[in-house]
Amino acid sequence: MSLTREKMHADIARALRMPVDEVMGDDDLNDLGLDSMRAMNLVLSWQESGVTLEFGQLAENVTLDAWWALAQQAMAKNG
């Protein structure tokens, strides 16, 4: 299974217990209530989908847009 932007968006919204349409690409996920434990759970679930993301990189810019850019880089790197 591969990771899509839609799946990442849905996973983040579910972790925040919010409707998907209330989580915008440039929203600061910390401001929406994402804590480090939920973020780590997301990283682990995406790793199971074959996408390895570094938690430290994700912590630098905590938005869906930034995370999706990192995921695309990781997927391109791993071919």
PDB file with SEQRES, HELIX, SHEET and CRYST1 records, atoms N, CA, C and O in Angstrom:
SEQRES   1 A   79  MET SER LEU THR ARG GLU LYS MET HIS ALA ASP ILE ALA          
SEQRES   2 A   79  ARG ALA LEU ARG MET PRO VAL ASP GLU VAL MET GLY ASP          
SEQRES   3 A   79  ASP ASP LEU ASN ASP LEU GLY LEU ASP SER MET ARG ALA          
SEQRES   4 A   79  MET ASN LEU VAL LEU SER TRP GLN GLU SER GLY VAL THR          
SEQRES   5 A   79  LEU GLU PHE GLY GLN LEU ALA GLU ASN VAL THR LEU ASP          
SEQRES   6 A   79  ALA TRP TRP ALA LEU ALA GLN GLN ALA MET ALA LYS ASN          
SEQRES   7 A   79  GLY                                                          
HELIX    1 AA1 ARG A    5  LEU A   16  1                                  12    
HELIX    2 AA2 VAL A   20  GLU A   22  5                                   3    
HELIX    3 AA3 SER A   36  GLU A   48  1                                  13    
HELIX    4 AA4 PHE A   55  GLU A   60  1                                   6    
HELIX    5 AA5 LEU A   64  LYS A   77  1                                  14    
CRYST1    1.000    1.000    1.000  90.00  90.00  90.00 P 1           1          
ATOM      1  N   MET A   1       0.839  -1.182   0.000  1.00  0.00           N  
ATOM      2  CA  MET A   1       0.000   0.000   0.000  1.00  0.00           C  
ATOM      3  C   MET A   1       0.882   1.242   0.000  1.00  0.00           C  
ATOM      4  O   MET A   1       1.854   1.327   0.751  1.00  0.00           O  
ATOM      5  N   SER A   2       0.535   2.195  -0.843  1.00  0.00           N  
ATOM      6  CA  SER A   2       1.315   3.426  -0.875  1.00  0.00           C  
ATOM      7  C   SER A   2       0.557   4.547  -0.172  1.00  0.00           C  
ATOM      8  O   SER A   2      -0.650   4.466   0.057  1.00  0.00           O  
ATOM      9  N   LEU A   3       1.287   5.564   0.152  1.00  0.00           N  
ATOM     10  CA  LEU A   3       0.704   6.709   0.837  1.00  0.00           C  
ATOM     11  C   LEU A   3       0.312   7.753  -0.193  1.00  0.00           C  
ATOM     12  O   LEU A   3       1.111   8.104  -1.061  1.00  0.00           O  
ATOM     13  N   THR A   4      -0.901   8.244  -0.102  1.00  0.00           N  
ATOM     14  CA  THR A   4      -1.368   9.340  -0.943  1.00  0.00           C  
ATOM     15  C   THR A   4      -1.578  10.566  -0.066  1.00  0.00           C  
ATOM     16  O   THR A   4      -1.655  10.466   1.158  1.00  0.00           O  
ATOM     17  N   ARG A   5      -1.670  11.717  -0.708  1.00  0.00           N  
ATOM     18  CA  ARG A   5      -1.946  12.938   0.052  1.00  0.00           C  
ATOM     19  C   ARG A   5      -3.300  12.814   0.746  1.00  0.00           C  
ATOM     20  O   ARG A   5      -3.462  13.254   1.884  1.00  0.00           O  
ATOM     21  N   GLU A   6      -4.262  12.219   0.062  1.00  0.00           N  
ATOM     22  CA  GLU A   6      -5.595  12.068   0.643  1.00  0.00           C  
ATOM     23  C   GLU A   6      -5.562  11.196   1.888  1.00  0.00           C  
ATOM     24  O   GLU A   6      -6.225  11.496   2.881  1.00  0.00           O  
ATOM     25  N   LYS A   7      -4.780  10.101   1.834  1.00  0.00           N  
ATOM     26  CA  LYS A   7      -4.672   9.224   3.003  1.00  0.00           C  
ATOM     27  C   LYS A   7      -3.962   9.949   4.145  1.00  0.00           C  
ATOM     28  O   LYS A   7      -4.382   9.863   5.299  1.00  0.00           O  
ATOM     29  N   MET A   8      -2.879  10.666   3.817  1.00  0.00           N  
ATOM     30  CA  MET A   8      -2.167  11.419   4.848  1.00  0.00           C  
ATOM     31  C   MET A   8      -3.107  12.441   5.489  1.00  0.00           C  
ATOM     32  O   MET A   8      -3.136  12.581   6.712  1.00  0.00           O  
ATOM     33  N   HIS A   9      -3.866  13.145   4.670  1.00  0.00           N  
ATOM     34  CA  HIS A   9      -4.808  14.148   5.157  1.00  0.00           C  
ATOM     35  C   HIS A   9      -5.837  13.499   6.085  1.00  0.00           C  
ATOM     36  O   HIS A   9      -6.113  14.007   7.172  1.00  0.00           O  
ATOM     37  N   ALA A  10      -6.399  12.373   5.644  1.00  0.00           N  
ATOM     38  CA  ALA A  10      -7.398  11.667   6.452  1.00  0.00           C  
ATOM     39  C   ALA A  10      -6.796  11.144   7.753  1.00  0.00           C  
ATOM     40  O   ALA A  10      -7.435  11.213   8.802  1.00  0.00           O  
ATOM     41  N   ASP A  11      -5.578  10.625   7.691  1.00  0.00           N  
ATOM     42  CA  ASP A  11      -4.914  10.113   8.896  1.00  0.00           C  
ATOM     43  C   ASP A  11      -4.693  11.230   9.917  1.00  0.00           C  
ATOM     44  O   ASP A  11      -4.917  11.047  11.113  1.00  0.00           O  
ATOM     45  N   ILE A  12      -4.252  12.383   9.424  1.00  0.00           N  
ATOM     46  CA  ILE A  12      -4.011  13.519  10.316  1.00  0.00           C  
ATOM     47  C   ILE A  12      -5.323  13.979  10.942  1.00  0.00           C  
ATOM     48  O   ILE A  12      -5.396  14.205  12.150  1.00  0.00           O  
ATOM     49  N   ALA A  13      -6.353  14.115  10.121  1.00  0.00           N  
ATOM     50  CA  ALA A  13      -7.655  14.551  10.635  1.00  0.00           C  
ATOM     51  C   ALA A  13      -8.179  13.574  11.683  1.00  0.00           C  
ATOM     52  O   ALA A  13      -8.718  13.987  12.710  1.00  0.00           O  
ATOM     53  N   ARG A  14      -8.019  12.287  11.423  1.00  0.00           N  
ATOM     54  CA  ARG A  14      -8.473  11.269  12.380  1.00  0.00           C  
ATOM     55  C   ARG A  14      -7.698  11.385  13.693  1.00  0.00           C  
ATOM     56  O   ARG A  14      -8.280  11.276  14.772  1.00  0.00           O  
ATOM     57  N   ALA A  15      -6.388  11.605  13.600  1.00  0.00           N  
ATOM     58  CA  ALA A  15      -5.569  11.758  14.813  1.00  0.00           C  
ATOM     59  C   ALA A  15      -5.994  12.982  15.615  1.00  0.00           C  
ATOM     60  O   ALA A  15      -5.916  12.992  16.844  1.00  0.00           O  
ATOM     61  N   LEU A  16      -6.444  14.012  14.906  1.00  0.00           N  
ATOM     62  CA  LEU A  16      -6.898  15.239  15.567  1.00  0.00           C  
ATOM     63  C   LEU A  16      -8.365  15.172  15.989  1.00  0.00           C  
ATOM     64  O   LEU A  16      -8.870  16.060  16.676  1.00  0.00           O  
ATOM     65  N   ARG A  17      -9.036  14.101  15.564  1.00  0.00           N  
ATOM     66  CA  ARG A  17     -10.477  13.947  15.810  1.00  0.00           C  
ATOM     67  C   ARG A  17     -11.251  15.132  15.232  1.00  0.00           C  
ATOM     68  O   ARG A  17     -12.119  15.720  15.877  1.00  0.00           O  
ATOM     69  N   MET A  18     -10.896  15.454  13.986  1.00  0.00           N  
ATOM     70  CA  MET A  18     -11.529  16.564  13.280  1.00  0.00           C  
ATOM     71  C   MET A  18     -11.987  16.090  11.905  1.00  0.00           C  
ATOM     72  O   MET A  18     -11.424  15.143  11.357  1.00  0.00           O  
ATOM     73  N   PRO A  19     -13.004  16.741  11.345  1.00  0.00           N  
ATOM     74  CA  PRO A  19     -13.370  16.438   9.957  1.00  0.00           C  
ATOM     75  C   PRO A  19     -12.230  16.838   9.014  1.00  0.00           C  
ATOM     76  O   PRO A  19     -11.543  17.834   9.242  1.00  0.00           O  
ATOM     77  N   VAL A  20     -12.042  16.059   7.970  1.00  0.00           N  
ATOM     78  CA  VAL A  20     -10.964  16.321   7.016  1.00  0.00           C  
ATOM     79  C   VAL A  20     -11.044  17.738   6.464  1.00  0.00           C  
ATOM     80  O   VAL A  20     -10.019  18.400   6.302  1.00  0.00           O  
ATOM     81  N   ASP A  21     -12.245  18.205   6.176  1.00  0.00           N  
ATOM     82  CA  ASP A  21     -12.379  19.528   5.554  1.00  0.00           C  
ATOM     83  C   ASP A  21     -12.060  20.684   6.500  1.00  0.00           C  
ATOM     84  O   ASP A  21     -12.053  21.841   6.080  1.00  0.00           O  
ATOM     85  N   GLU A  22     -11.800  20.387   7.755  1.00  0.00           N  
ATOM     86  CA  GLU A  22     -11.403  21.427   8.707  1.00  0.00           C  
ATOM     87  C   GLU A  22      -9.890  21.490   8.906  1.00  0.00           C  
ATOM     88  O   GLU A  22      -9.395  22.348   9.636  1.00  0.00           O  
ATOM     89  N   VAL A  23      -9.159  20.588   8.261  1.00  0.00           N  
ATOM     90  CA  VAL A  23      -7.696  20.578   8.347  1.00  0.00           C  
ATOM     91  C   VAL A  23      -7.156  21.038   6.992  1.00  0.00           C  
ATOM     92  O   VAL A  23      -7.198  20.300   6.008  1.00  0.00           O  
ATOM     93  N   MET A  24      -6.653  22.259   6.962  1.00  0.00           N  
ATOM     94  CA  MET A  24      -6.123  22.834   5.724  1.00  0.00           C  
ATOM     95  C   MET A  24      -4.640  22.503   5.583  1.00  0.00           C  
ATOM     96  O   MET A  24      -3.959  22.215   6.567  1.00  0.00           O  
ATOM     97  N   GLY A  25      -4.160  22.548   4.364  1.00  0.00           N  
ATOM     98  CA  GLY A  25      -2.777  22.195   4.085  1.00  0.00           C  
ATOM     99  C   GLY A  25      -1.744  23.029   4.803  1.00  0.00           C  
ATOM    100  O   GLY A  25      -0.656  22.548   5.120  1.00  0.00           O  
ATOM    101  N   ASP A  26      -2.085  24.295   5.062  1.00  0.00           N  
ATOM    102  CA  ASP A  26      -1.108  25.171   5.706  1.00  0.00           C  
ATOM    103  C   ASP A  26      -1.392  25.422   7.184  1.00  0.00           C  
ATOM    104  O   ASP A  26      -0.734  26.255   7.807  1.00  0.00           O  
ATOM    105  N   ASP A  27      -2.364  24.710   7.748  1.00  0.00           N  
ATOM    106  CA  ASP A  27      -2.645  24.829   9.184  1.00  0.00           C  
ATOM    107  C   ASP A  27      -1.489  24.259  10.000  1.00  0.00           C  
ATOM    108  O   ASP A  27      -0.937  23.214   9.656  1.00  0.00           O  
ATOM    109  N   ASP A  28      -1.127  24.939  11.072  1.00  0.00           N  
ATOM    110  CA  ASP A  28      -0.144  24.399  12.009  1.00  0.00           C  
ATOM    111  C   ASP A  28      -0.843  23.303  12.809  1.00  0.00           C  
ATOM    112  O   ASP A  28      -1.765  23.573  13.578  1.00  0.00           O  
ATOM    113  N   LEU A  29      -0.395  22.075  12.620  1.00  0.00           N  
ATOM    114  CA  LEU A  29      -1.062  20.935  13.250  1.00  0.00           C  
ATOM    115  C   LEU A  29      -0.936  20.961  14.765  1.00  0.00           C  
ATOM    116  O   LEU A  29      -1.806  20.443  15.465  1.00  0.00           O  
ATOM    117  N   ASN A  30       0.127  21.551  15.276  1.00  0.00           N  
ATOM    118  CA  ASN A  30       0.249  21.694  16.731  1.00  0.00           C  
ATOM    119  C   ASN A  30      -0.858  22.588  17.268  1.00  0.00           C  
ATOM    120  O   ASN A  30      -1.435  22.312  18.320  1.00  0.00           O  
ATOM    121  N   ASP A  31      -1.154  23.666  16.536  1.00  0.00           N  
ATOM    122  CA  ASP A  31      -2.225  24.571  16.955  1.00  0.00           C  
ATOM    123  C   ASP A  31      -3.585  23.880  16.946  1.00  0.00           C  
ATOM    124  O   ASP A  31      -4.489  24.255  17.692  1.00  0.00           O  
ATOM    125  N   LEU A  32      -3.717  22.863  16.091  1.00  0.00           N  
ATOM    126  CA  LEU A  32      -4.975  22.116  16.018  1.00  0.00           C  
ATOM    127  C   LEU A  32      -5.062  21.013  17.072  1.00  0.00           C  
ATOM    128  O   LEU A  32      -6.098  20.364  17.216  1.00  0.00           O  
ATOM    129  N   GLY A  33      -3.968  20.806  17.809  1.00  0.00           N  
ATOM    130  CA  GLY A  33      -3.994  19.835  18.896  1.00  0.00           C  
ATOM    131  C   GLY A  33      -3.151  18.592  18.695  1.00  0.00           C  
ATOM    132  O   GLY A  33      -3.233  17.660  19.494  1.00  0.00           O  
ATOM    133  N   LEU A  34      -2.339  18.557  17.641  1.00  0.00           N  
ATOM    134  CA  LEU A  34      -1.495  17.385  17.415  1.00  0.00           C  
ATOM    135  C   LEU A  34      -0.340  17.401  18.406  1.00  0.00           C  
ATOM    136  O   LEU A  34       0.435  18.356  18.451  1.00  0.00           O  
ATOM    137  N   ASP A  35      -0.228  16.348  19.195  1.00  0.00           N  
ATOM    138  CA  ASP A  35       0.887  16.234  20.134  1.00  0.00           C  
ATOM    139  C   ASP A  35       1.908  15.230  19.598  1.00  0.00           C  
ATOM    140  O   ASP A  35       1.674  14.569  18.586  1.00  0.00           O  
ATOM    141  N   SER A  36       3.026  15.129  20.284  1.00  0.00           N  
ATOM    142  CA  SER A  36       4.119  14.285  19.790  1.00  0.00           C  
ATOM    143  C   SER A  36       3.747  12.808  19.737  1.00  0.00           C  
ATOM    144  O   SER A  36       4.206  12.092  18.847  1.00  0.00           O  
ATOM    145  N   MET A  37       2.933  12.344  20.661  1.00  0.00           N  
ATOM    146  CA  MET A  37       2.537  10.927  20.644  1.00  0.00           C  
ATOM    147  C   MET A  37       1.687  10.615  19.417  1.00  0.00           C  
ATOM    148  O   MET A  37       1.893   9.595  18.760  1.00  0.00           O  
ATOM    149  N   ARG A  38       0.747  11.478  19.113  1.00  0.00           N  
ATOM    150  CA  ARG A  38      -0.087  11.265  17.919  1.00  0.00           C  
ATOM    151  C   ARG A  38       0.761  11.355  16.658  1.00  0.00           C  
ATOM    152  O   ARG A  38       0.573  10.583  15.718  1.00  0.00           O  
ATOM    153  N   ALA A  39       1.693  12.299  16.644  1.00  0.00           N  
ATOM    154  CA  ALA A  39       2.572  12.438  15.482  1.00  0.00           C  
ATOM    155  C   ALA A  39       3.415  11.178  15.288  1.00  0.00           C  
ATOM    156  O   ALA A  39       3.583  10.714  14.160  1.00  0.00           O  
ATOM    157  N   MET A  40       3.942  10.627  16.373  1.00  0.00           N  
ATOM    158  CA  MET A  40       4.729   9.392  16.267  1.00  0.00           C  
ATOM    159  C   MET A  40       3.871   8.239  15.766  1.00  0.00           C  
ATOM    160  O   MET A  40       4.336   7.428  14.965  1.00  0.00           O  
ATOM    161  N   ASN A  41       2.635   8.155  16.222  1.00  0.00           N  
ATOM    162  CA  ASN A  41       1.733   7.112  15.734  1.00  0.00           C  
ATOM    163  C   ASN A  41       1.492   7.255  14.236  1.00  0.00           C  
ATOM    164  O   ASN A  41       1.420   6.257  13.519  1.00  0.00           O  
ATOM    165  N   LEU A  42       1.366   8.489  13.764  1.00  0.00           N  
ATOM    166  CA  LEU A  42       1.205   8.718  12.325  1.00  0.00           C  
ATOM    167  C   LEU A  42       2.447   8.255  11.571  1.00  0.00           C  
ATOM    168  O   LEU A  42       2.341   7.571  10.553  1.00  0.00           O  
ATOM    169  N   VAL A  43       3.624   8.631  12.072  1.00  0.00           N  
ATOM    170  CA  VAL A  43       4.879   8.232  11.433  1.00  0.00           C  
ATOM    171  C   VAL A  43       4.966   6.712  11.341  1.00  0.00           C  
ATOM    172  O   VAL A  43       5.356   6.174  10.305  1.00  0.00           O  
ATOM    173  N   LEU A  44       4.606   6.025  12.408  1.00  0.00           N  
ATOM    174  CA  LEU A  44       4.660   4.560  12.413  1.00  0.00           C  
ATOM    175  C   LEU A  44       3.672   3.958  11.425  1.00  0.00           C  
ATOM    176  O   LEU A  44       3.996   2.984  10.746  1.00  0.00           O  
ATOM    177  N   SER A  45       2.481   4.517  11.335  1.00  0.00           N  
ATOM    178  CA  SER A  45       1.493   3.970  10.395  1.00  0.00           C  
ATOM    179  C   SER A  45       1.934   4.206   8.954  1.00  0.00           C  
ATOM    180  O   SER A  45       1.721   3.350   8.096  1.00  0.00           O  
ATOM    181  N   TRP A  46       2.548   5.356   8.680  1.00  0.00           N  
ATOM    182  CA  TRP A  46       3.023   5.615   7.322  1.00  0.00           C  
ATOM    183  C   TRP A  46       4.226   4.746   7.000  1.00  0.00           C  
ATOM    184  O   TRP A  46       4.432   4.365   5.848  1.00  0.00           O  
ATOM    185  N   GLN A  47       5.016   4.433   8.009  1.00  0.00           N  
ATOM    186  CA  GLN A  47       6.144   3.531   7.797  1.00  0.00           C  
ATOM    187  C   GLN A  47       5.631   2.151   7.388  1.00  0.00           C  
ATOM    188  O   GLN A  47       6.238   1.487   6.548  1.00  0.00           O  
ATOM    189  N   GLU A  48       4.523   1.721   7.975  1.00  0.00           N  
ATOM    190  CA  GLU A  48       3.920   0.446   7.593  1.00  0.00           C  
ATOM    191  C   GLU A  48       3.430   0.475   6.149  1.00  0.00           C  
ATOM    192  O   GLU A  48       3.303  -0.570   5.511  1.00  0.00           O  
ATOM    193  N   SER A  49       3.155   1.677   5.635  1.00  0.00           N  
ATOM    194  CA  SER A  49       2.753   1.840   4.236  1.00  0.00           C  
ATOM    195  C   SER A  49       3.963   1.941   3.315  1.00  0.00           C  
ATOM    196  O   SER A  49       3.814   2.090   2.102  1.00  0.00           O  
ATOM    197  N   GLY A  50       5.154   1.859   3.887  1.00  0.00           N  
ATOM    198  CA  GLY A  50       6.368   1.886   3.091  1.00  0.00           C  
ATOM    199  C   GLY A  50       7.022   3.248   2.952  1.00  0.00           C  
ATOM    200  O   GLY A  50       7.930   3.417   2.139  1.00  0.00           O  
ATOM    201  N   VAL A  51       6.572   4.226   3.736  1.00  0.00           N  
ATOM    202  CA  VAL A  51       7.137   5.576   3.660  1.00  0.00           C  
ATOM    203  C   VAL A  51       7.821   5.892   4.986  1.00  0.00           C  
ATOM    204  O   VAL A  51       7.162   6.035   6.016  1.00  0.00           O  
ATOM    205  N   THR A  52       9.141   6.000   4.952  1.00  0.00           N  
ATOM    206  CA  THR A  52       9.904   6.289   6.159  1.00  0.00           C  
ATOM    207  C   THR A  52      10.158   7.785   6.248  1.00  0.00           C  
ATOM    208  O   THR A  52      10.824   8.370   5.393  1.00  0.00           O  
ATOM    209  N   LEU A  53       9.621   8.390   7.288  1.00  0.00           N  
ATOM    210  CA  LEU A  53       9.790   9.817   7.532  1.00  0.00           C  
ATOM    211  C   LEU A  53      10.512  10.008   8.856  1.00  0.00           C  
ATOM    212  O   LEU A  53      10.285   9.271   9.815  1.00  0.00           O  
ATOM    213  N   GLU A  54      11.377  10.999   8.892  1.00  0.00           N  
ATOM    214  CA  GLU A  54      12.118  11.313  10.107  1.00  0.00           C  
ATOM    215  C   GLU A  54      11.288  12.249  10.976  1.00  0.00           C  
ATOM    216  O   GLU A  54      10.861  13.309  10.518  1.00  0.00           O  
ATOM    217  N   PHE A  55      11.061  11.864  12.214  1.00  0.00           N  
ATOM    218  CA  PHE A  55      10.248  12.671  13.120  1.00  0.00           C  
ATOM    219  C   PHE A  55      10.823  14.079  13.266  1.00  0.00           C  
ATOM    220  O   PHE A  55      10.073  15.054  13.319  1.00  0.00           O  
ATOM    221  N   GLY A  56      12.140  14.188  13.330  1.00  0.00           N  
ATOM    222  CA  GLY A  56      12.778  15.494  13.474  1.00  0.00           C  
ATOM    223  C   GLY A  56      12.467  16.423  12.316  1.00  0.00           C  
ATOM    224  O   GLY A  56      12.253  17.619  12.517  1.00  0.00           O  
ATOM    225  N   GLN A  57      12.439  15.882  11.101  1.00  0.00           N  
ATOM    226  CA  GLN A  57      12.089  16.692   9.939  1.00  0.00           C  
ATOM    227  C   GLN A  57      10.637  17.148  10.011  1.00  0.00           C  
ATOM    228  O   GLN A  57      10.322  18.292   9.686  1.00  0.00           O  
ATOM    229  N   LEU A  58       9.765  16.259  10.434  1.00  0.00           N  
ATOM    230  CA  LEU A  58       8.348  16.604  10.534  1.00  0.00           C  
ATOM    231  C   LEU A  58       8.132  17.698  11.571  1.00  0.00           C  
ATOM    232  O   LEU A  58       7.254  18.545  11.408  1.00  0.00           O  
ATOM    233  N   ALA A  59       8.922  17.683  12.627  1.00  0.00           N  
ATOM    234  CA  ALA A  59       8.760  18.658  13.705  1.00  0.00           C  
ATOM    235  C   ALA A  59       9.189  20.066  13.291  1.00  0.00           C  
ATOM    236  O   ALA A  59       8.815  21.043  13.939  1.00  0.00           O  
ATOM    237  N   GLU A  60       9.970  20.174  12.217  1.00  0.00           N  
ATOM    238  CA  GLU A  60      10.443  21.484  11.772  1.00  0.00           C  
ATOM    239  C   GLU A  60       9.329  22.337  11.176  1.00  0.00           C  
ATOM    240  O   GLU A  60       9.328  23.556  11.348  1.00  0.00           O  
ATOM    241  N   ASN A  61       8.396  21.724  10.487  1.00  0.00           N  
ATOM    242  CA  ASN A  61       7.301  22.448   9.846  1.00  0.00           C  
ATOM    243  C   ASN A  61       6.070  21.555   9.922  1.00  0.00           C  
ATOM    244  O   ASN A  61       5.923  20.621   9.135  1.00  0.00           O  
ATOM    245  N   VAL A  62       5.205  21.840  10.852  1.00  0.00           N  
ATOM    246  CA  VAL A  62       4.117  20.925  11.200  1.00  0.00           C  
ATOM    247  C   VAL A  62       2.830  21.306  10.461  1.00  0.00           C  
ATOM    248  O   VAL A  62       1.856  21.769  11.055  1.00  0.00           O  
ATOM    249  N   THR A  63       2.866  21.090   9.126  1.00  0.00           N  
ATOM    250  CA  THR A  63       1.677  21.298   8.302  1.00  0.00           C  
ATOM    251  C   THR A  63       1.519  20.106   7.370  1.00  0.00           C  
ATOM    252  O   THR A  63       2.487  19.401   7.084  1.00  0.00           O  
ATOM    253  N   LEU A  64       0.317  19.887   6.906  1.00  0.00           N  
ATOM    254  CA  LEU A  64       0.066  18.827   5.932  1.00  0.00           C  
ATOM    255  C   LEU A  64       0.899  19.055   4.675  1.00  0.00           C  
ATOM    256  O   LEU A  64       1.508  18.117   4.159  1.00  0.00           O  
ATOM    257  N   ASP A  65       0.933  20.290   4.179  1.00  0.00           N  
ATOM    258  CA  ASP A  65       1.694  20.580   2.961  1.00  0.00           C  
ATOM    259  C   ASP A  65       3.165  20.211   3.116  1.00  0.00           C  
ATOM    260  O   ASP A  65       3.747  19.582   2.232  1.00  0.00           O  
ATOM    261  N   ALA A  66       3.764  20.600   4.232  1.00  0.00           N  
ATOM    262  CA  ALA A  66       5.180  20.308   4.467  1.00  0.00           C  
ATOM    263  C   ALA A  66       5.405  18.812   4.618  1.00  0.00           C  
ATOM    264  O   ALA A  66       6.369  18.268   4.080  1.00  0.00           O  
ATOM    265  N   TRP A  67       4.524  18.151   5.344  1.00  0.00           N  
ATOM    266  CA  TRP A  67       4.678  16.709   5.545  1.00  0.00           C  
ATOM    267  C   TRP A  67       4.511  15.957   4.236  1.00  0.00           C  
ATOM    268  O   TRP A  67       5.222  14.984   3.984  1.00  0.00           O  
ATOM    269  N   TRP A  68       3.579  16.397   3.402  1.00  0.00           N  
ATOM    270  CA  TRP A  68       3.382  15.718   2.127  1.00  0.00           C  
ATOM    271  C   TRP A  68       4.620  15.901   1.244  1.00  0.00           C  
ATOM    272  O   TRP A  68       5.018  14.967   0.547  1.00  0.00           O  
ATOM    273  N   ALA A  69       5.228  17.081   1.263  1.00  0.00           N  
ATOM    274  CA  ALA A  69       6.452  17.305   0.491  1.00  0.00           C  
ATOM    275  C   ALA A  69       7.559  16.354   0.951  1.00  0.00           C  
ATOM    276  O   ALA A  69       8.278  15.793   0.124  1.00  0.00           O  
ATOM    277  N   LEU A  70       7.696  16.174   2.254  1.00  0.00           N  
ATOM    278  CA  LEU A  70       8.693  15.234   2.785  1.00  0.00           C  
ATOM    279  C   LEU A  70       8.368  13.799   2.379  1.00  0.00           C  
ATOM    280  O   LEU A  70       9.269  13.028   2.048  1.00  0.00           O  
ATOM    281  N   ALA A  71       7.098  13.443   2.403  1.00  0.00           N  
ATOM    282  CA  ALA A  71       6.691  12.091   2.009  1.00  0.00           C  
ATOM    283  C   ALA A  71       7.002  11.849   0.535  1.00  0.00           C  
ATOM    284  O   ALA A  71       7.471  10.771   0.169  1.00  0.00           O  
ATOM    285  N   GLN A  72       6.746  12.840  -0.306  1.00  0.00           N  
ATOM    286  CA  GLN A  72       7.055  12.698  -1.728  1.00  0.00           C  
ATOM    287  C   GLN A  72       8.550  12.505  -1.939  1.00  0.00           C  
ATOM    288  O   GLN A  72       8.960  11.677  -2.752  1.00  0.00           O  
ATOM    289  N   GLN A  73       9.363  13.260  -1.214  1.00  0.00           N  
ATOM    290  CA  GLN A  73      10.816  13.109  -1.310  1.00  0.00           C  
ATOM    291  C   GLN A  73      11.236  11.707  -0.885  1.00  0.00           C  
ATOM    292  O   GLN A  73      12.067  11.077  -1.539  1.00  0.00           O  
ATOM    293  N   ALA A  74      10.659  11.221   0.211  1.00  0.00           N  
ATOM    294  CA  ALA A  74      11.007   9.888   0.713  1.00  0.00           C  
ATOM    295  C   ALA A  74      10.600   8.810  -0.281  1.00  0.00           C  
ATOM    296  O   ALA A  74      11.347   7.858  -0.511  1.00  0.00           O  
ATOM    297  N   MET A  75       9.415   8.956  -0.871  1.00  0.00           N  
ATOM    298  CA  MET A  75       8.946   7.955  -1.832  1.00  0.00           C  
ATOM    299  C   MET A  75       9.786   7.980  -3.102  1.00  0.00           C  
ATOM    300  O   MET A  75      10.065   6.925  -3.671  1.00  0.00           O  
ATOM    301  N   ALA A  76      10.196   9.164  -3.561  1.00  0.00           N  
ATOM    302  CA  ALA A  76      11.034   9.275  -4.756  1.00  0.00           C  
ATOM    303  C   ALA A  76      12.413   8.676  -4.500  1.00  0.00           C  
ATOM    304  O   ALA A  76      12.987   8.020  -5.370  1.00  0.00           O  
ATOM    305  N   LYS A  77      12.930   8.904  -3.315  1.00  0.00           N  
ATOM    306  CA  LYS A  77      14.250   8.396  -2.935  1.00  0.00           C  
ATOM    307  C   LYS A  77      14.260   6.868  -2.897  1.00  0.00           C  
ATOM    308  O   LYS A  77      15.235   6.231  -3.296  1.00  0.00           O  
ATOM    309  N   ASN A  78      13.161   6.294  -2.413  1.00  0.00           N  
ATOM    310  CA  ASN A  78      13.080   4.841  -2.278  1.00  0.00           C  
ATOM    311  C   ASN A  78      12.535   4.167  -3.524  1.00  0.00           C  
ATOM    312  O   ASN A  78      12.419   2.943  -3.582  1.00  0.00           O  
ATOM    313  N   GLY A  79      12.204   4.973  -4.513  1.00  0.00           N  
ATOM    314  CA  GLY A  79      11.778   4.506  -5.818  1.00  0.00           C  
ATOM    315  C   GLY A  79      10.644   3.597  -5.821  1.00  0.00           C  
ATOM    316  O   GLY A  79      10.214   3.150  -6.884  1.00  0.00           O  
TER     317      GLY A  79                                                      
END                                                                             
